[in-house]
Amino acid sequence: MAGTSNADRRRRWQEAIERQEASGQSIVGFCAKERLSLASFHAWKRRLRRPPHGIRRKAAKESLVPVQIVSDPAGGIGRLEVQWPGGVLLRSQGCDVQTIIAAITALSACPSTRRTRRC
């Protein structure tokens, strides 16, 4: 990508990372298919996921949000509401614990819960 601006490189790598995430392929397989350097892919992924300089402290404070779990003693089914700093909100009522865990795991891996990007 010689001769391109840093903004262009950032945009191209961001697009490649989003394509890989949407593809369902492993990073290794995606990079081989797209003829991308695996080391560069990981470096750009880290760089693009890192909050901009000076925002790190603010984001750490915002990452703590209140969580309330109300359990149904009869069936082990409860109600849960979790809001991520990026504004993503998960509300669950009447789901079993495994479904809630799977939903939280999936949403935590989504870029929109770390930033304000669409999942």
N, C-alpha and C positions, 0 to 999 in steps of 0.2 A: 504494500500500500504506500509505496514511496510517492512523494509529491502530493499527498492528501493532507488536509488539515486535521488537527487533533479532533475537532468536532465531527468531521466525516468518519474518522476511525472509530470514535465512540459510537456514533450512530450505526455504523456497519456491524460492529461487534454486538451492540445491543440487539440489533435485528437477528443476528446469528444465534445469540443466546435464546431469544424468544422463540425462534424457529425450532431449536433443539428441544426446548421445554414442551412445545406444542406437538412435536413429532412423536414423542413417546420413546424415541431411540436413546440408547446410552450415549454419553458424551463421546466415548471412544468411537463408537460406530458412526455417530453423526459427523465427527471431525474427519474420519477417514473418508466418508462419502462426499463431504463438502471440500475435502483437501485443505483442511485447516490445521494449523499447529495445535496439538493438544495442550502444550505448555502455555501458548498464547491464549487459548480459549479459557483455561483456568485462571490465568492472570487477569484477563479482562473481566471475567465473571466476578472475581473478587473486587476488582477496582470499581465496577459499575454497581455492585451491591452495597459498597461502603457509603455511609452518609457523607455528604460534602463536609469539608473541613470547617470546624466551628459549630456544627450542628450536633455533633456526637453527644455532648452533655445534655442538650435539650431532649434528644430522642431517648436517652436513657431514662430521663425523668418521666417521659410520656409512655414508656413501655410498661409501666406498672399501672394496671387498671383493675378496678374492683370486680371480683367474680363472686357470684352467689349461686350455690347449688342447693336446690330444694328437692329432697328425696321423697319418694313415695315408699313408705316402709313396707307396704303390702307386696309390691312387685319389683322393688329395686329400680323403678323408673322415675326419673326426675325431670326437672326443668332447669335449663342452663342458658345463660346469656353471656357471651364473651365479645368484647370489642377490642380490635387491634388498633395500634396508634395510627395506621393509615386510614381508619374509618370503617374498615370491614367489620360487620356485625354478624355474629352467629347466634341465632336463637333456636333452642331445642326444647321441645316439650313432648314427652311420651316416647322418647327414644331410649333404647338400652345403652348401657355404658360403652359397649364395643363400638356402636355406631357413632356415639359422641366422640370417642377417642379417634376414630378414623376421620371424622370431619375436621377435628382440631388439627390433626396431623397434616391433612391435605391442605387446609387453609394456612397453616404455619409455613408450609413449603412454597406457597404461592407468593410471587413478588408483590402483589397488592397488599399483603399484610405487613410487608417490610417497607413499602413505599406506596405511593399513590398510583400504581399501575393496575391495569385490568388483569384478571386471572385468566 
